[in-house]
Amino acid sequence: MIASGVKFIINGANREKFSTEKIAEHLVLKWWDWDIKKITENLEFLTSKTSRF
């Protein structure tokens, strides 16, 4: 599950991978419940840093 505080570590520094808006978008979409085909078809959107909403 993805939480609103999703972060990753680069060279020991905490940095947000996605904007707050993008994280909220992922939470609304619940993409982790999608089948692999749908995830694959939407991979560019899911990994982009810009929001669709």
NORWOTA-V637996 format. One record per helix or strand of 3 or more residues. SS is the DSSP state (@ for helix, = for strand). FROM is the first residue (numbers start at 0). TO is the last residue. If there is no record, write none. Layout:
ss: {SS & SS}
from: {FROM & FROM}
to: {TO & TO}
This chain:
ss: {= & = & @ & @ & @ & @}
from: {7 & 12 & 19 & 30 & 35 & 42}
to: {9 & 14 & 28 & 32 & 40 & 46}
